[in-house]
Amino acid sequence: MGLIYAGRMELATRYAALALVTPPGAATAMPVGRLQDDLAVLLAEMVETVTGLSMGAAVQPEIADLVRHPVRLPRSGLVALPPIDRSPDPQPPSSRWADVPTSPARAHGAVQVWTGLVVSAATSAQAMRAQAHHMSGAQRWTALGEVAALAEVLAVTRSDLLTEFVPAGGRDARARQAAAALAVEAREVVRLAGDPEEPSGPTWSPIYPSRRIVPVSTLAALPRAVENAGRLLARGDASITDVLSLTRVLAQADRGAVAVLRAADGAQEGPGARLAALLSAHADELAVSVTQSRANLASLTPGSAAALAQGREIGASGLPRLQAASRSPDDARAVLTDVSAYAAPTATMTVALRDAAARAVAEHGVAVRDRSEDSPLLWRPAASFDVVPLVRALDSAVVTARRAAIEATTDAPAPGAERVLRASTAQLRHALARRQIELRPDAPTTAPLTAHFEPVGHGRAARGA
């Protein structure tokens, strides 16, 4: 993969992460919509370059096409996406790209964010065309996954824009349907572009904007999500607001894990009780640090959209699953191994939180609330000593987290009885895994792809199992 393409695609994914959290206003909805139309054209051309599929006419795909031609769907969906502005524009698309920011950190407003995304996508498309014939099959799949991730961002934000600013009904209803279909199709290609050897295994995770954000679809993925959050914090672009937000999420996850451990092991002594006590103390220390600092510290610069996205995934997907498992002793015992494994990466994430807080003043703009009576302003620029209480509180939490990690890894509680897996459910999982592997050839091509799928009886019951 060429350095120019990799660098520009990395920049595009950073802009895409900002676009997800920078919705347009009423005055900027139409300019952003036009930039989205430009991005749809660019992404369709990139899919054509990396796969060899010709543009052709937009064709409404059938459901079976998702199995036979999964790579073709996002290209068709991008071509079929109705433009936001159907009036003829005498100016070339590049005339709308003049207000490009110098970096994602300097982008102000939705228009500049989307301009940066479109320009980065355009330059990466040029680099892709220049080196497409040198790319291996694995590199093509990587590039296709990155393009599909951008297409998913485009579809989600287009759907939000139509819902917010365009009245429902008629042609606009079809535009919403097209955006929703594109989101599903792009997500399927992102999944298809993952590791073909383990489509649902422990090393697989889809490609998300800016970095790989680990989804918490089951509690087995929670330790990897927490570990990934620590890696994203260690990159150095997290603001003090990001640190406080992720500290709060980690404290909530600790309390959820404690509830599961106590529900699984009713005894007051033993490995599970000791681990629960350490995680509870860790959660209290994190909560104290957040309570003392969240009203006094604020960020003056943009933070890490990727770290926040991973934190939202842990809080929105992992925490409800912990709470659900803690309601029943049997459910708690079934996930006891996963929850015990969660304790190990909490130490890594807590260290990353402490280090990010320590360097926030030197590397990022931090404001502190001025409590003096003679100050004309409510806030002032922070000095290094202003974050010392937060750093000390997190340093104490690091010690507790390391003790919990040692407790979890050296004397892990034994798992309880496993749930009975229905034969039909096992067959369905095996068939889905086989379909995932068979659909992925050595490289994305124009050849029809067919998977041999023998559905089991009572398919709906198995799907709900």
ZABA-271093 format. One record per residue (C-alpha): x, y, z. Coordinates in steps of 0.2 Angstrom, whole numbers, plus 2048, in hexadecimal, padded with zeros to 3 digits. Example, Ala and Ser with C-alpha at 12.3 -4.5 7.8 and 13.67 -1.06 7.14 Angstrom:
// residues 2
<c1: 83E c2: 7EA c3: 827>
<c1: 844 c2: 7FB c3: 824>
// end
This chain:
// residues 465
<c1: 800 c2: 800 c3: 800>
<c1: 808 c2: 811 c3: 7FB>
<c1: 80C c2: 81E c3: 807>
<c1: 802 c2: 82B c3: 7FF>
<c1: 7F2 c2: 821 c3: 7FE>
<c1: 7F5 c2: 81B c3: 810>
<c1: 7F8 c2: 82D c3: 817>
<c1: 7E9 c2: 835 c3: 80D>
<c1: 7DD c2: 826 c3: 812>
<c1: 7E2 c2: 828 c3: 825>
<c1: 7DE c2: 83B c3: 823>
<c1: 7CE c2: 837 c3: 81B>
<c1: 7C9 c2: 82B c3: 829>
<c1: 7CD c2: 838 c3: 836>
<c1: 7C2 c2: 845 c3: 82D>
<c1: 7B4 c2: 837 c3: 82C>
<c1: 7B5 c2: 835 c3: 83F>
<c1: 7B2 c2: 847 c3: 841>
<c1: 7A4 c2: 847 c3: 835>
<c1: 79B c2: 83B c3: 840>
<c1: 79B c2: 847 c3: 84E>
<c1: 799 c2: 857 c3: 844>
<c1: 787 c2: 858 c3: 83E>
<c1: 783 c2: 867 c3: 832>
<c1: 777 c2: 875 c3: 837>
<c1: 769 c2: 87B c3: 82C>
<c1: 774 c2: 888 c3: 823>
<c1: 782 c2: 87B c3: 81F>
<c1: 777 c2: 86C c3: 81B>
<c1: 776 c2: 86F c3: 808>
<c1: 789 c2: 872 c3: 806>
<c1: 78D c2: 862 c3: 810>
<c1: 780 c2: 859 c3: 806>
<c1: 789 c2: 85E c3: 7F6>
<c1: 79A c2: 859 c3: 7FD>
<c1: 792 c2: 848 c3: 802>
<c1: 78D c2: 846 c3: 7F0>
<c1: 79F c2: 849 c3: 7EA>
<c1: 7A5 c2: 83C c3: 7F7>
<c1: 799 c2: 82F c3: 7F0>
<c1: 7A0 c2: 831 c3: 7DF>
<c1: 7B2 c2: 830 c3: 7E5>
<c1: 7AF c2: 820 c3: 7EF>
<c1: 7A6 c2: 818 c3: 7E1>
<c1: 7B5 c2: 81B c3: 7D6>
<c1: 7C0 c2: 814 c3: 7E3>
<c1: 7B6 c2: 804 c3: 7E5>
<c1: 7B7 c2: 803 c3: 7D2>
<c1: 7CA c2: 805 c3: 7D2>
<c1: 7CD c2: 7F8 c3: 7E0>
<c1: 7C1 c2: 7EB c3: 7DA>
<c1: 7C1 c2: 7ED c3: 7C7>
<c1: 7AE c2: 7EF c3: 7C7>
<c1: 7A7 c2: 7FB c3: 7B9>
<c1: 79C c2: 809 c3: 7BF>
<c1: 78E c2: 806 c3: 7B2>
<c1: 77C c2: 80A c3: 7B6>
<c1: 775 c2: 80A c3: 7C8>
<c1: 76B c2: 7FA c3: 7CB>
<c1: 760 c2: 7F6 c3: 7DA>
<c1: 768 c2: 7E7 c3: 7E1>
<c1: 75F c2: 7D7 c3: 7E7>
<c1: 760 c2: 7D0 c3: 7F8>
<c1: 76A c2: 7C1 c3: 7F1>
<c1: 777 c2: 7CD c3: 7EA>
<c1: 77E c2: 7CF c3: 7FB>
<c1: 783 c2: 7BD c3: 7FA>
<c1: 788 c2: 7BC c3: 7E8>
<c1: 790 c2: 7CD c3: 7E6>
<c1: 794 c2: 7D5 c3: 7F7>
<c1: 7A2 c2: 7E0 c3: 7EF>
<c1: 796 c2: 7E6 c3: 7E2>
<c1: 789 c2: 7ED c3: 7EE>
<c1: 792 c2: 7FC c3: 7F5>
<c1: 797 c2: 802 c3: 7E4>
<c1: 785 c2: 801 c3: 7DE>
<c1: 77F c2: 809 c3: 7EE>
<c1: 78B c2: 818 c3: 7EC>
<c1: 785 c2: 81A c3: 7DA>
<c1: 773 c2: 819 c3: 7DE>
<c1: 774 c2: 825 c3: 7ED>
<c1: 769 c2: 834 c3: 7E7>
<c1: 772 c2: 845 c3: 7E7>
<c1: 76C c2: 851 c3: 7F4>
<c1: 76C c2: 85F c3: 7E7>
<c1: 765 c2: 85A c3: 7D6>
<c1: 767 c2: 86C c3: 7CE>
<c1: 774 c2: 86D c3: 7C1>
<c1: 785 c2: 875 c3: 7C8>
<c1: 78F c2: 87D c3: 7BB>
<c1: 79E c2: 87D c3: 7C6>
<c1: 7AA c2: 86E c3: 7C8>
<c1: 7A9 c2: 865 c3: 7D8>
<c1: 7BB c2: 86B c3: 7DD>
<c1: 7B4 c2: 87C c3: 7DE>
<c1: 7AB c2: 877 c3: 7EE>
<c1: 7BB c2: 870 c3: 7F6>
<c1: 7C5 c2: 881 c3: 7F8>
<c1: 7C1 c2: 883 c3: 80A>
<c1: 7CB c2: 873 c3: 80F>
<c1: 7D3 c2: 874 c3: 820>
<c1: 7E6 c2: 870 c3: 823>
<c1: 7E2 c2: 862 c3: 82F>
<c1: 7D3 c2: 85A c3: 838>
<c1: 7D8 c2: 863 c3: 848>
<c1: 7D5 c2: 874 c3: 83F>
<c1: 7C5 c2: 870 c3: 837>
<c1: 7B7 c2: 87B c3: 83D>
<c1: 7A5 c2: 876 c3: 839>
<c1: 79D c2: 868 c3: 82F>
<c1: 7A1 c2: 870 c3: 81E>
<c1: 7B4 c2: 870 c3: 821>
<c1: 7B4 c2: 85F c3: 828>
<c1: 7AB c2: 858 c3: 819>
<c1: 7B6 c2: 862 c3: 80D>
<c1: 7C5 c2: 85A c3: 816>
<c1: 7BE c2: 849 c3: 814>
<c1: 7BA c2: 84B c3: 801>
<c1: 7CB c2: 853 c3: 7FD>
<c1: 7D4 c2: 845 c3: 807>
<c1: 7C9 c2: 838 c3: 7FE>
<c1: 7CD c2: 83F c3: 7ED>
<c1: 7E0 c2: 83F c3: 7F0>
<c1: 7DF c2: 82E c3: 7F6>
<c1: 7D5 c2: 828 c3: 7E7>
<c1: 7E3 c2: 830 c3: 7DC>
<c1: 7F0 c2: 826 c3: 7E5>
<c1: 7E6 c2: 816 c3: 7E4>
<c1: 7E4 c2: 817 c3: 7D1>
<c1: 7F7 c2: 81A c3: 7D0>
<c1: 7FB c2: 80A c3: 7D9>
<c1: 7EC c2: 7FF c3: 7D7>
<c1: 7F5 c2: 7F3 c3: 7CB>
<c1: 803 c2: 7F0 c3: 7D8>
<c1: 7F7 c2: 7EC c3: 7E6>
<c1: 7F6 c2: 7DA c3: 7ED>
<c1: 7E5 c2: 7D1 c3: 7F1>
<c1: 7E7 c2: 7D5 c3: 803>
<c1: 7EB c2: 7E7 c3: 800>
<c1: 7DB c2: 7E9 c3: 7F5>
<c1: 7D1 c2: 7E2 c3: 803>
<c1: 7D8 c2: 7EE c3: 80F>
<c1: 7D5 c2: 7FD c3: 804>
<c1: 7C3 c2: 7F6 c3: 800>
<c1: 7C0 c2: 7F5 c3: 813>
<c1: 7C6 c2: 807 c3: 815>
<c1: 7BB c2: 80E c3: 807>
<c1: 7AC c2: 804 c3: 80D>
<c1: 7AE c2: 80C c3: 81F>
<c1: 7AE c2: 81D c3: 817>
<c1: 79E c2: 818 c3: 80D>
<c1: 796 c2: 813 c3: 81D>
<c1: 79A c2: 824 c3: 825>
<c1: 793 c2: 82C c3: 815>
<c1: 783 c2: 822 c3: 816>
<c1: 780 c2: 825 c3: 829>
<c1: 783 c2: 838 c3: 828>
<c1: 778 c2: 839 c3: 818>
<c1: 76A c2: 830 c3: 821>
<c1: 76C c2: 83C c3: 830>
<c1: 76C c2: 84B c3: 824>
<c1: 75C c2: 846 c3: 81B>
<c1: 753 c2: 842 c3: 82B>
<c1: 757 c2: 853 c3: 833>
<c1: 755 c2: 85F c3: 825>
<c1: 74B c2: 857 c3: 816>
<c1: 739 c2: 854 c3: 818>
<c1: 733 c2: 842 c3: 817>
<c1: 72A c2: 83A c3: 808>
<c1: 72B c2: 837 c3: 7F6>
<c1: 73D c2: 838 c3: 7EE>
<c1: 745 c2: 83C c3: 7FF>
<c1: 73E c2: 82C c3: 806>
<c1: 747 c2: 822 c3: 7F9>
<c1: 757 c2: 82C c3: 7FD>
<c1: 756 c2: 827 c3: 80F>
<c1: 753 c2: 815 c3: 80A>
<c1: 762 c2: 816 c3: 7FE>
<c1: 76D c2: 81D c3: 80C>
<c1: 768 c2: 80F c3: 818>
<c1: 76B c2: 802 c3: 80B>
<c1: 77C c2: 809 c3: 808>
<c1: 781 c2: 808 c3: 81A>
<c1: 77C c2: 7F6 c3: 81C>
<c1: 785 c2: 7F2 c3: 80C>
<c1: 795 c2: 7FB c3: 811>
<c1: 795 c2: 7F3 c3: 822>
<c1: 794 c2: 7E2 c3: 81A>
<c1: 7A3 c2: 7E5 c3: 80F>
<c1: 7AD c2: 7EC c3: 81E>
<c1: 7A9 c2: 7DB c3: 826>
<c1: 7AE c2: 7D2 c3: 817>
<c1: 7BE c2: 7DB c3: 815>
<c1: 7C3 c2: 7D5 c3: 827>
<c1: 7CE c2: 7C6 c3: 82B>
<c1: 7C7 c2: 7B7 c3: 820>
<c1: 7CE c2: 7AA c3: 82C>
<c1: 7C5 c2: 7B0 c3: 83B>
<c1: 7B5 c2: 7B9 c3: 836>
<c1: 7AE c2: 7B9 c3: 847>
<c1: 7BD c2: 7B4 c3: 851>
<c1: 7C7 c2: 7BE c3: 85E>
<c1: 7D2 c2: 7C7 c3: 853>
<c1: 7C5 c2: 7CE c3: 847>
<c1: 7BF c2: 7E0 c3: 848>
<c1: 7B7 c2: 7EB c3: 83A>
<c1: 7C0 c2: 7FA c3: 833>
<c1: 7B9 c2: 80A c3: 83B>
<c1: 7BD c2: 81C c3: 837>
<c1: 7CF c2: 822 c3: 83D>
<c1: 7D3 c2: 811 c3: 846>
<c1: 7CC c2: 800 c3: 849>
<c1: 7BE c2: 802 c3: 855>
<c1: 7BA c2: 7F2 c3: 85E>
<c1: 7A8 c2: 7EE c3: 85E>
<c1: 7A1 c2: 7E7 c3: 86E>
<c1: 794 c2: 7DB c3: 866>
<c1: 797 c2: 7CE c3: 875>
<c1: 7A0 c2: 7CF c3: 886>
<c1: 7AE c2: 7C5 c3: 87E>
<c1: 7B3 c2: 7D5 c3: 875>
<c1: 7B3 c2: 7E0 c3: 884>
<c1: 7C5 c2: 7DD c3: 889>
<c1: 7CB c2: 7E1 c3: 877>
<c1: 7C0 c2: 7F1 c3: 877>
<c1: 7C8 c2: 7F7 c3: 887>
<c1: 7D9 c2: 7F2 c3: 881>
<c1: 7D6 c2: 7FC c3: 871>
<c1: 7D0 c2: 80B c3: 87A>
<c1: 7E1 c2: 80B c3: 883>
<c1: 7EA c2: 80A c3: 873>
<c1: 7E0 c2: 819 c3: 86C>
<c1: 7E3 c2: 823 c3: 87B>
<c1: 7F6 c2: 820 c3: 87A>
<c1: 7F6 c2: 828 c3: 868>
<c1: 7F7 c2: 839 c3: 871>
<c1: 7E9 c2: 842 c3: 869>
<c1: 7DC c2: 840 c3: 877>
<c1: 7D7 c2: 850 c3: 880>
<c1: 7D3 c2: 852 c3: 892>
<c1: 7C0 c2: 850 c3: 88E>
<c1: 7C4 c2: 840 c3: 886>
<c1: 7CD c2: 83A c3: 895>
<c1: 7BF c2: 83E c3: 8A1>
<c1: 7B2 c2: 836 c3: 896>
<c1: 7BB c2: 826 c3: 894>
<c1: 7BF c2: 826 c3: 8A6>
<c1: 7AD c2: 826 c3: 8AA>
<c1: 7A9 c2: 818 c3: 89D>
<c1: 7B7 c2: 80D c3: 8A5>
<c1: 7B0 c2: 810 c3: 8B7>
<c1: 79E c2: 80B c3: 8B1>
<c1: 7A5 c2: 7FC c3: 8A8>
<c1: 7AE c2: 7F7 c3: 8B8>
<c1: 79E c2: 7F8 c3: 8C2>
<c1: 795 c2: 7ED c3: 8B5>
<c1: 7A3 c2: 7E0 c3: 8B6>
<c1: 7A2 c2: 7E0 c3: 8C9>
<c1: 78F c2: 7DD c3: 8C8>
<c1: 792 c2: 7CE c3: 8BD>
<c1: 7A0 c2: 7C7 c3: 8C8>
<c1: 795 c2: 7C9 c3: 8D7>
<c1: 786 c2: 7C1 c3: 8CF>
<c1: 791 c2: 7B2 c3: 8C9>
<c1: 799 c2: 7AF c3: 8D9>
<c1: 78E c2: 7B2 c3: 8E8>
<c1: 79C c2: 7AE c3: 8F5>
<c1: 7A4 c2: 7BC c3: 8FE>
<c1: 7B5 c2: 7B4 c3: 8FC>
<c1: 7BF c2: 7AC c3: 8EE>
<c1: 7C7 c2: 7B2 c3: 8DE>
<c1: 7B7 c2: 7BA c3: 8D7>
<c1: 7B4 c2: 7C4 c3: 8E6>
<c1: 7C6 c2: 7CA c3: 8E7>
<c1: 7C5 c2: 7D0 c3: 8D5>
<c1: 7B4 c2: 7D8 c3: 8D7>
<c1: 7BB c2: 7E2 c3: 8E6>
<c1: 7CA c2: 7E8 c3: 8DC>
<c1: 7BF c2: 7ED c3: 8CD>
<c1: 7B3 c2: 7F6 c3: 8D9>
<c1: 7C1 c2: 7FF c3: 8E1>
<c1: 7C8 c2: 804 c3: 8D0>
<c1: 7B7 c2: 80A c3: 8CA>
<c1: 7B6 c2: 815 c3: 8DA>
<c1: 7C7 c2: 81D c3: 8D7>
<c1: 7C2 c2: 821 c3: 8C5>
<c1: 7B2 c2: 828 c3: 8CA>
<c1: 7BA c2: 833 c3: 8D7>
<c1: 7C7 c2: 83A c3: 8CA>
<c1: 7B9 c2: 83E c3: 8BE>
<c1: 7AD c2: 846 c3: 8CB>
<c1: 7BB c2: 851 c3: 8D1>
<c1: 7C1 c2: 857 c3: 8C0>
<c1: 7B3 c2: 857 c3: 8B3>
<c1: 7AC c2: 868 c3: 8BA>
<c1: 7BD c2: 870 c3: 8BA>
<c1: 7C5 c2: 86A c3: 8AA>
<c1: 7C1 c2: 86D c3: 898>
<c1: 7C9 c2: 86B c3: 887>
<c1: 7CE c2: 879 c3: 87C>
<c1: 7D3 c2: 86E c3: 86D>
<c1: 7CA c2: 85F c3: 864>
<c1: 7CD c2: 84E c3: 86B>
<c1: 7CE c2: 83C c3: 864>
<c1: 7BE c2: 838 c3: 85B>
<c1: 7C4 c2: 825 c3: 85A>
<c1: 7C7 c2: 824 c3: 86D>
<c1: 7B6 c2: 82C c3: 870>
<c1: 7AE c2: 820 c3: 864>
<c1: 7B6 c2: 811 c3: 86D>
<c1: 7B0 c2: 817 c3: 87D>
<c1: 79F c2: 819 c3: 877>
<c1: 79F c2: 807 c3: 870>
<c1: 7A4 c2: 801 c3: 882>
<c1: 797 c2: 80B c3: 88A>
<c1: 789 c2: 809 c3: 87E>
<c1: 78C c2: 7F6 c3: 87A>
<c1: 797 c2: 7EF c3: 888>
<c1: 78E c2: 7F6 c3: 897>
<c1: 77D c2: 7F1 c3: 893>
<c1: 783 c2: 7DF c3: 890>
<c1: 78C c2: 7DF c3: 8A1>
<c1: 77C c2: 7E5 c3: 8A9>
<c1: 771 c2: 7D8 c3: 8A1>
<c1: 77D c2: 7CA c3: 8A6>
<c1: 77D c2: 7D0 c3: 8B8>
<c1: 76A c2: 7CD c3: 8BA>
<c1: 76C c2: 7BA c3: 8BA>
<c1: 779 c2: 7AF c3: 8C2>
<c1: 778 c2: 7A3 c3: 8B4>
<c1: 77B c2: 7B1 c3: 8A7>
<c1: 789 c2: 7B8 c3: 8B2>
<c1: 792 c2: 7A7 c3: 8B3>
<c1: 791 c2: 7A5 c3: 8A0>
<c1: 79B c2: 7B5 c3: 89D>
<c1: 7A6 c2: 7B3 c3: 8AC>
<c1: 7B6 c2: 7AF c3: 8A2>
<c1: 7B3 c2: 7BF c3: 897>
<c1: 7B0 c2: 7CA c3: 8A5>
<c1: 7C0 c2: 7C4 c3: 8AE>
<c1: 7CA c2: 7C7 c3: 89F>
<c1: 7C3 c2: 7D9 c3: 89F>
<c1: 7CE c2: 7DD c3: 8AE>
<c1: 7DF c2: 7DB c3: 8A6>
<c1: 7DD c2: 7E9 c3: 898>
<c1: 7D5 c2: 7F5 c3: 8A5>
<c1: 7E7 c2: 7F8 c3: 8AC>
<c1: 7ED c2: 7FC c3: 89B>
<c1: 7DF c2: 808 c3: 898>
<c1: 7E1 c2: 810 c3: 8A9>
<c1: 7F3 c2: 813 c3: 8A5>
<c1: 7EF c2: 81B c3: 895>
<c1: 7E2 c2: 826 c3: 89D>
<c1: 7EF c2: 82C c3: 8AA>
<c1: 7FC c2: 830 c3: 89D>
<c1: 7F0 c2: 839 c3: 892>
<c1: 7EA c2: 844 c3: 8A1>
<c1: 7FC c2: 847 c3: 8A5>
<c1: 801 c2: 84E c3: 894>
<c1: 7F0 c2: 857 c3: 890>
<c1: 7F7 c2: 868 c3: 896>
<c1: 807 c2: 867 c3: 88C>
<c1: 800 c2: 860 c3: 87C>
<c1: 7EE c2: 865 c3: 87C>
<c1: 7E4 c2: 875 c3: 881>
<c1: 7DD c2: 873 c3: 892>
<c1: 7D2 c2: 880 c3: 89C>
<c1: 7CF c2: 880 c3: 8AE>
<c1: 7C1 c2: 888 c3: 8B7>
<c1: 7C7 c2: 897 c3: 8C1>
<c1: 7C0 c2: 897 c3: 8D3>
<c1: 7C8 c2: 8A7 c3: 8D8>
<c1: 7BC c2: 8B6 c3: 8DD>
<c1: 7C6 c2: 8C3 c3: 8D4>
<c1: 7C7 c2: 8BA c3: 8C3>
<c1: 7BE c2: 8C3 c3: 8B5>
<c1: 7BC c2: 8B2 c3: 8AB>
<c1: 7B5 c2: 8A1 c3: 8B0>
<c1: 7C2 c2: 897 c3: 8A8>
<c1: 7D5 c2: 899 c3: 8A5>
<c1: 7E3 c2: 88F c3: 89C>
<c1: 7E8 c2: 881 c3: 8A7>
<c1: 7F9 c2: 87E c3: 8AE>
<c1: 802 c2: 86D c3: 8B1>
<c1: 7FD c2: 86E c3: 8C4>
<c1: 7EB c2: 86F c3: 8C0>
<c1: 7EA c2: 85D c3: 8BA>
<c1: 7F5 c2: 856 c3: 8C8>
<c1: 7E6 c2: 850 c3: 8D2>
<c1: 7DE c2: 847 c3: 8C3>
<c1: 7EF c2: 83F c3: 8BF>
<c1: 7F1 c2: 839 c3: 8D1>
<c1: 7E0 c2: 832 c3: 8D2>
<c1: 7E3 c2: 828 c3: 8C2>
<c1: 7F4 c2: 823 c3: 8C8>
<c1: 7EB c2: 81B c3: 8D7>
<c1: 7DF c2: 813 c3: 8CC>
<c1: 7ED c2: 80C c3: 8C2>
<c1: 7F4 c2: 803 c3: 8D1>
<c1: 7E3 c2: 7FB c3: 8D5>
<c1: 7E0 c2: 7F6 c3: 8C2>
<c1: 7F1 c2: 7ED c3: 8C2>
<c1: 7EC c2: 7E3 c3: 8D2>
<c1: 7DC c2: 7DF c3: 8C9>
<c1: 7E5 c2: 7D9 c3: 8B9>
<c1: 7F1 c2: 7CE c3: 8C4>
<c1: 7E2 c2: 7C7 c3: 8CD>
<c1: 7D9 c2: 7C3 c3: 8BD>
<c1: 7E7 c2: 7BB c3: 8B3>
<c1: 7EF c2: 7B1 c3: 8C1>
<c1: 7E0 c2: 7AA c3: 8CA>
<c1: 7D1 c2: 7AC c3: 8BE>
<c1: 7C0 c2: 7A5 c3: 8C4>
<c1: 7BB c2: 795 c3: 8BC>
<c1: 7AD c2: 797 c3: 8AF>
<c1: 79C c2: 791 c3: 8B4>
<c1: 791 c2: 785 c3: 8AA>
<c1: 790 c2: 78A c3: 897>
<c1: 77F c2: 78E c3: 88F>
<c1: 779 c2: 780 c3: 884>
<c1: 77B c2: 784 c3: 872>
<c1: 76D c2: 77E c3: 866>
<c1: 773 c2: 773 c3: 858>
<c1: 76A c2: 77E c3: 84C>
<c1: 773 c2: 78E c3: 853>
<c1: 783 c2: 785 c3: 851>
<c1: 780 c2: 780 c3: 83F>
<c1: 77B c2: 792 c3: 83B>
<c1: 78A c2: 799 c3: 842>
<c1: 795 c2: 78D c3: 839>
<c1: 78C c2: 791 c3: 829>
<c1: 78E c2: 7A4 c3: 82B>
<c1: 7A1 c2: 7A1 c3: 82E>
<c1: 7A2 c2: 796 c3: 81F>
<c1: 799 c2: 7A3 c3: 815>
<c1: 7A5 c2: 7B1 c3: 81B>
<c1: 7B4 c2: 7A7 c3: 816>
<c1: 7AD c2: 7A1 c3: 805>
<c1: 7A7 c2: 7B2 c3: 800>
<c1: 7B9 c2: 7BA c3: 801>
<c1: 7C4 c2: 7B5 c3: 7F2>
<c1: 7D6 c2: 7B9 c3: 7F1>
<c1: 7D2 c2: 7CB c3: 7EA>
<c1: 7C2 c2: 7D4 c3: 7E7>
<c1: 7BD c2: 7D0 c3: 7D5>
<c1: 7AF c2: 7D1 c3: 7C9>
<c1: 7AC c2: 7BE c3: 7C9>
<c1: 79B c2: 7B9 c3: 7D1>
<c1: 79D c2: 7B3 c3: 7E3>
<c1: 792 c2: 7A4 c3: 7E9>
<c1: 791 c2: 79D c3: 7FA>
<c1: 78B c2: 78C c3: 7FE>
<c1: 77E c2: 78F c3: 80C>
<c1: 773 c2: 781 c3: 812>
<c1: 766 c2: 789 c3: 81D>
<c1: 761 c2: 77F c3: 82D>
<c1: 74F c2: 77D c3: 832>
<c1: 746 c2: 789 c3: 83D>
<c1: 752 c2: 797 c3: 837>
<c1: 749 c2: 7A5 c3: 840>
<c1: 74A c2: 79C c3: 851>
<c1: 75C c2: 799 c3: 84E>
<c1: 75F c2: 7AB c3: 84A>
<c1: 757 c2: 7B0 c3: 85A>
<c1: 760 c2: 7A4 c3: 865>
// end
